[in-house]
Amino acid sequence: MVQASILPNLGAIDPSLILLDEKLPGGAYWHYVIKRGNTLRVTDLEGSQGVSIICYNADSSIERLNVADTAKIQFNAFLKKGMVIYSDMGRILFSITEDTSGHHDLICGCSNAASNAAKYGESDYNNSRNNFLKALGKRGLTRKDLMPNLNLFSRVAVHPNGDLEYVTDYEKPGSFIDLRAEMNVLVIISNCPHVLHPDTVYKPKPIQLTVWKSSAPAPDDLCRTANEEVIRGFINTDALFAQE
């Protein structure tokens, strides 16, 4: 059992329910299967410059994150508590059951070698695209399986003319987001700066990743009852597991 004293910002999580707890250094990547009903907490330890995520149905990787549908169906491109993350088959990958950051981005994509070179100069700094490809390779997937990602702990302003601007000074050390898996989810995280973050010095911050056995959703669960569209999404998702 992991000792509670070494688990920062875990709120009310019972330490006996924790399945995994580890720190991910800046610039590194991580991949893991979150079982249906378990929750992943991502904690911003020191004021993150952005954390990029992609995810898949772990039982059938042809089903994967769809950021366009996640925004379109919920009429919001900026994630928060009570919202869900959709797959490209209209099902629910994750529910956002808690969120103390309030700043997450579905629009901007991730860093790559060219964006790193333009911002930091020629270097071998890690970028999220390459991190994703490395993790996919370890899971038997390839470049064709890469899709647009979501970005945690990132506030992006959309101006009337369509320009995008990363808004600084919203980093909150100790803030976190809780992602409850609604199917078995393969999640890949790249802890590299947001592609629009203006800092020209490469200094990504560490994050904490904690997985625990969370409680079953109540009948009035905020994420499962938000609107008619999400109710249909959960009907389609739960049908995958109806005969288990």
DRENDO-1510 file (C-alpha; in Angstrom, 1 decimal, always signed):
<recs>
REC; n; res; u; v; w
REC; 1; MET; +0.0; +0.0; +0.0 .
REC; 2; VAL; +1.2; +3.5; -0.8 .
REC; 3; GLN; +1.6; +5.7; +2.2 .
REC; 4; ALA; -0.6; +8.8; +2.2 .
REC; 5; SER; +2.2; +11.1; +3.4 .
REC; 6; ILE; +3.9; +10.8; +0.0 .
REC; 7; LEU; +0.8; +11.5; -2.1 .
REC; 8; PRO; +0.5; +15.2; -2.6 .
REC; 9; ASN; -2.9; +16.8; -3.3 .
REC; 10; LEU; -4.9; +13.6; -3.1 .
REC; 11; GLY; -7.8; +15.1; -1.2 .
REC; 12; ALA; -10.1; +12.4; +0.2 .
REC; 13; ILE; -8.7; +9.4; -1.7 .
REC; 14; ASP; -8.4; +6.4; +0.6 .
REC; 15; PRO; -4.8; +5.2; +0.4 .
REC; 16; SER; -6.0; +1.6; +0.5 .
REC; 17; LEU; -7.7; +2.1; -2.9 .
REC; 18; ILE; -4.6; +3.5; -4.7 .
REC; 19; LEU; -3.3; +1.2; -7.5 .
REC; 20; LEU; -0.5; +3.3; -8.8 .
REC; 21; ASP; +1.2; +6.6; -7.8 .
REC; 22; GLU; +4.2; +8.0; -9.6 .
REC; 23; LYS; +5.8; +11.2; -10.6 .
REC; 24; LEU; +6.4; +11.9; -14.3 .
REC; 25; PRO; +9.3; +14.2; -15.0 .
REC; 26; GLY; +9.1; +17.2; -17.4 .
REC; 27; GLY; +9.7; +16.1; -21.0 .
REC; 28; ALA; +8.8; +12.4; -20.3 .
REC; 29; TYR; +5.9; +10.3; -21.4 .
REC; 30; TRP; +3.7; +7.6; -19.8 .
REC; 31; HIS; +1.2; +5.0; -21.0 .
REC; 32; TYR; -1.1; +2.8; -18.9 .
REC; 33; VAL; -4.5; +1.0; -19.1 .
REC; 34; ILE; -7.0; +2.5; -16.7 .
REC; 35; LYS; -9.7; -0.2; -16.1 .
REC; 36; ARG; -13.4; +0.7; -16.3 .
REC; 37; GLY; -14.5; +2.3; -13.1 .
REC; 38; ASN; -11.0; +3.4; -11.9 .
REC; 39; THR; -9.9; +7.0; -11.9 .
REC; 40; LEU; -6.7; +8.7; -13.0 .
REC; 41; ARG; -5.7; +11.8; -11.2 .
REC; 42; VAL; -3.2; +14.1; -13.0 .
REC; 43; THR; -1.7; +16.6; -10.6 .
REC; 44; ASP; +0.1; +19.8; -11.5 .
REC; 45; LEU; +3.0; +19.8; -9.0 .
REC; 46; GLU; +4.9; +23.0; -9.8 .
REC; 47; GLY; +2.9; +25.1; -12.3 .
REC; 48; SER; +2.7; +23.1; -15.5 .
REC; 49; GLN; +3.3; +24.5; -19.0 .
REC; 50; GLY; +0.9; +21.9; -20.4 .
REC; 51; VAL; +0.3; +18.2; -20.5 .
REC; 52; SER; -0.8; +16.5; -23.7 .
REC; 53; ILE; -3.0; +13.4; -23.7 .
REC; 54; ILE; -4.4; +10.9; -26.2 .
REC; 55; CYS; -6.5; +7.8; -25.4 .
REC; 56; TYR; -8.0; +4.7; -26.9 .
REC; 57; ASN; -10.4; +1.9; -26.1 .
REC; 58; ALA; -7.9; -0.6; -24.7 .
REC; 59; ASP; -9.9; -3.5; -25.9 .
REC; 60; SER; -10.2; -2.3; -29.4 .
REC; 61; SER; -7.8; +0.4; -30.4 .
REC; 62; ILE; -9.6; +1.3; -33.6 .
REC; 63; GLU; -11.8; +3.3; -31.2 .
REC; 64; ARG; -10.0; +6.4; -29.9 .
REC; 65; LEU; -10.3; +10.0; -28.7 .
REC; 66; ASN; -12.2; +12.4; -30.9 .
REC; 67; VAL; -11.5; +16.0; -29.7 .
REC; 68; ALA; -13.9; +17.5; -32.3 .
REC; 69; ASP; -16.9; +15.5; -31.1 .
REC; 70; THR; -15.9; +16.1; -27.5 .
REC; 71; ALA; -16.2; +19.8; -28.1 .
REC; 72; LYS; -19.1; +19.8; -30.5 .
REC; 73; ILE; -21.4; +17.5; -28.6 .
REC; 74; GLN; -20.9; +19.5; -25.4 .
REC; 75; PHE; -20.8; +23.0; -27.1 .
REC; 76; ASN; -17.5; +23.7; -25.4 .
REC; 77; ALA; -13.9; +23.4; -26.4 .
REC; 78; PHE; -12.6; +23.9; -22.9 .
REC; 79; LEU; -13.0; +21.0; -20.5 .
REC; 80; LYS; -14.2; +21.2; -16.9 .
REC; 81; LYS; -15.8; +19.2; -14.2 .
REC; 82; GLY; -19.0; +17.4; -15.3 .
REC; 83; MET; -17.9; +17.0; -18.9 .
REC; 84; VAL; -16.8; +13.8; -20.7 .
REC; 85; ILE; -14.3; +12.8; -23.3 .
REC; 86; TYR; -15.8; +11.1; -26.3 .
REC; 87; SER; -14.5; +8.5; -28.6 .
REC; 88; ASP; -15.0; +8.5; -32.4 .
REC; 89; MET; -17.8; +6.0; -32.0 .
REC; 90; GLY; -20.0; +8.2; -29.8 .
REC; 91; ARG; -19.0; +6.4; -26.6 .
REC; 92; ILE; -17.4; +7.8; -23.4 .
REC; 93; LEU; -13.8; +7.2; -22.7 .
REC; 94; PHE; -13.4; +9.4; -19.5 .
REC; 95; SER; -15.7; +11.4; -17.2 .
REC; 96; ILE; -14.2; +14.5; -15.5 .
REC; 97; THR; -15.4; +13.9; -12.0 .
REC; 98; GLU; -13.2; +16.6; -10.4 .
REC; 99; ASP; -11.2; +19.5; -11.7 .
REC; 100; THR; -9.4; +22.2; -9.6 .
REC; 101; SER; -7.6; +23.8; -12.6 .
REC; 102; GLY; -10.4; +24.8; -14.9 .
REC; 103; HIS; -8.1; +25.3; -17.9 .
REC; 104; HIS; -7.9; +22.5; -20.5 .
REC; 105; ASP; -7.7; +22.9; -24.2 .
REC; 106; LEU; -9.1; +20.8; -27.1 .
REC; 107; ILE; -8.0; +23.1; -29.9 .
REC; 108; CYS; -4.3; +23.5; -30.3 .
REC; 109; GLY; -2.8; +20.0; -30.8 .
REC; 110; CYS; +0.7; +19.2; -29.5 .
REC; 111; SER; +4.3; +20.2; -29.9 .
REC; 112; ASN; +6.6; +18.6; -32.5 .
REC; 113; ALA; +10.2; +18.8; -33.7 .
REC; 114; ALA; +9.5; +21.9; -35.9 .
REC; 115; SER; +7.6; +23.8; -33.2 .
REC; 116; ASN; +10.4; +23.0; -30.7 .
REC; 117; ALA; +13.1; +24.3; -33.0 .
REC; 118; ALA; +11.2; +27.5; -33.8 .
REC; 119; LYS; +10.7; +28.2; -30.1 .
REC; 120; TYR; +13.9; +26.9; -28.4 .
REC; 121; GLY; +16.4; +26.7; -31.2 .
REC; 122; GLU; +18.0; +23.5; -32.6 .
REC; 123; SER; +18.1; +21.0; -29.8 .
REC; 124; ASP; +17.1; +17.5; -28.9 .
REC; 125; TYR; +14.4; +18.5; -26.4 .
REC; 126; ASN; +11.5; +16.0; -26.3 .
REC; 127; ASN; +8.3; +17.0; -28.0 .
REC; 128; SER; +4.8; +15.5; -27.6 .
REC; 129; ARG; +4.4; +14.1; -31.1 .
REC; 130; ASN; +7.6; +12.1; -30.8 .
REC; 131; ASN; +6.7; +11.0; -27.3 .
REC; 132; PHE; +3.3; +9.8; -28.5 .
REC; 133; LEU; +4.9; +7.8; -31.4 .
REC; 134; LYS; +7.3; +6.2; -29.0 .
REC; 135; ALA; +4.5; +5.1; -26.6 .
REC; 136; LEU; +2.3; +3.9; -29.5 .
REC; 137; GLY; +5.2; +1.7; -30.8 .
REC; 138; LYS; +5.4; +0.1; -27.4 .
REC; 139; ARG; +1.7; -0.7; -27.6 .
REC; 140; GLY; +1.8; -2.2; -31.1 .
REC; 141; LEU; +0.4; +0.9; -32.7 .
REC; 142; THR; +1.9; +3.2; -35.4 .
REC; 143; ARG; +1.8; +6.7; -36.7 .
REC; 144; LYS; -1.5; +6.1; -38.4 .
REC; 145; ASP; -3.1; +5.6; -35.0 .
REC; 146; LEU; -2.1; +9.1; -33.8 .
REC; 147; MET; -5.0; +11.6; -33.6 .
REC; 148; PRO; -5.4; +15.2; -32.3 .
REC; 149; ASN; -4.9; +15.4; -28.5 .
REC; 150; LEU; -6.2; +17.3; -25.6 .
REC; 151; ASN; -4.1; +19.6; -23.4 .
REC; 152; LEU; -4.4; +19.8; -19.6 .
REC; 153; PHE; -3.5; +22.8; -17.5 .
REC; 154; SER; -3.5; +25.1; -20.5 .
REC; 155; ARG; -5.6; +28.3; -20.9 .
REC; 156; VAL; -6.0; +29.3; -24.5 .
REC; 157; ALA; -7.9; +32.5; -25.6 .
REC; 158; VAL; -9.7; +32.5; -29.0 .
REC; 159; HIS; -9.8; +36.1; -30.4 .
REC; 160; PRO; -12.6; +37.3; -32.6 .
REC; 161; ASN; -10.4; +37.0; -35.7 .
REC; 162; GLY; -9.7; +33.4; -34.9 .
REC; 163; ASP; -6.2; +33.9; -33.5 .
REC; 164; LEU; -5.2; +31.7; -30.6 .
REC; 165; GLU; -3.2; +33.0; -27.6 .
REC; 166; TYR; -1.8; +31.0; -24.7 .
REC; 167; VAL; -2.7; +32.9; -21.5 .
REC; 168; THR; -0.1; +32.7; -18.8 .
REC; 169; ASP; -0.3; +33.1; -15.0 .
REC; 170; TYR; -3.1; +30.6; -14.7 .
REC; 171; GLU; -0.8; +27.8; -13.6 .
REC; 172; LYS; -1.8; +26.6; -10.1 .
REC; 173; PRO; +0.7; +24.2; -8.4 .
REC; 174; GLY; -1.3; +21.5; -6.7 .
REC; 175; SER; -4.3; +21.7; -9.0 .
REC; 176; PHE; -5.6; +18.4; -10.5 .
REC; 177; ILE; -8.1; +16.8; -12.8 .
REC; 178; ASP; -9.8; +13.4; -12.1 .
REC; 179; LEU; -10.6; +11.2; -15.1 .
REC; 180; ARG; -12.9; +8.3; -14.4 .
REC; 181; ALA; -12.6; +5.5; -17.0 .
REC; 182; GLU; -15.9; +4.5; -18.5 .
REC; 183; MET; -14.4; +1.7; -20.5 .
REC; 184; ASN; -10.9; +0.2; -20.3 .
REC; 185; VAL; -8.8; +3.1; -21.6 .
REC; 186; LEU; -5.3; +3.1; -22.9 .
REC; 187; VAL; -4.0; +6.6; -22.0 .
REC; 188; ILE; -0.8; +8.1; -23.3 .
REC; 189; ILE; +0.5; +11.3; -21.6 .
REC; 190; SER; +3.3; +13.5; -22.9 .
REC; 191; ASN; +4.6; +16.0; -20.3 .
REC; 192; CYS; +6.0; +18.6; -22.7 .
REC; 193; PRO; +5.1; +22.3; -22.9 .
REC; 194; HIS; +2.0; +23.4; -24.8 .
REC; 195; VAL; +2.8; +24.2; -28.4 .
REC; 196; LEU; +1.7; +27.8; -27.9 .
REC; 197; HIS; +3.3; +28.4; -24.5 .
REC; 198; PRO; +5.4; +31.6; -24.9 .
REC; 199; ASP; +8.4; +30.6; -22.7 .
REC; 200; THR; +11.5; +30.3; -25.0 .
REC; 201; VAL; +13.3; +28.3; -22.3 .
REC; 202; TYR; +12.5; +24.6; -22.3 .
REC; 203; LYS; +11.5; +23.8; -18.7 .
REC; 204; PRO; +8.6; +21.4; -18.4 .
REC; 205; LYS; +7.5; +20.7; -14.8 .
REC; 206; PRO; +6.8; +17.3; -13.2 .
REC; 207; ILE; +3.3; +16.0; -12.7 .
REC; 208; GLN; +1.9; +13.3; -10.4 .
REC; 209; LEU; -0.1; +10.4; -11.8 .
REC; 210; THR; -2.4; +8.4; -9.5 .
REC; 211; VAL; -4.8; +5.6; -10.3 .
REC; 212; TRP; -7.3; +4.4; -7.8 .
REC; 213; LYS; -10.4; +2.2; -7.4 .
REC; 214; SER; -13.1; +4.8; -7.4 .
REC; 215; SER; -16.7; +4.4; -6.3 .
REC; 216; ALA; -19.5; +3.4; -8.7 .
REC; 217; PRO; -21.4; +6.4; -10.1 .
REC; 218; ALA; -24.5; +7.3; -8.3 .
REC; 219; PRO; -27.9; +7.6; -10.1 .
REC; 220; ASP; -27.5; +11.4; -10.2 .
REC; 221; ASP; -23.9; +11.4; -11.2 .
REC; 222; LEU; -23.1; +14.8; -12.7 .
REC; 223; CYS; -21.2; +13.5; -15.7 .
REC; 224; ARG; -23.8; +10.8; -16.6 .
REC; 225; THR; -26.8; +13.0; -16.3 .
REC; 226; ALA; -25.6; +16.3; -17.8 .
REC; 227; ASN; -27.8; +16.3; -20.9 .
REC; 228; GLU; -29.6; +14.0; -23.4 .
REC; 229; GLU; -26.6; +13.6; -25.6 .
REC; 230; VAL; -24.3; +12.4; -22.8 .
REC; 231; ILE; -27.0; +10.0; -21.6 .
REC; 232; ARG; -27.1; +8.4; -25.0 .
REC; 233; GLY; -23.3; +8.2; -25.0 .
REC; 234; PHE; -23.4; +6.3; -21.7 .
REC; 235; ILE; -26.1; +4.0; -23.0 .
REC; 236; ASN; -23.9; +3.1; -25.9 .
REC; 237; THR; -20.8; +2.7; -23.7 .
REC; 238; ASP; -22.5; +0.6; -21.0 .
REC; 239; ALA; -23.9; -1.7; -23.7 .
REC; 240; LEU; -20.3; -2.9; -24.3 .
REC; 241; PHE; -20.2; -4.3; -20.8 .
REC; 242; ALA; -23.8; -5.4; -20.4 .
REC; 243; GLN; -23.1; -9.2; -20.6 .
REC; 244; GLU; -20.1; -9.2; -18.3 .
</recs>
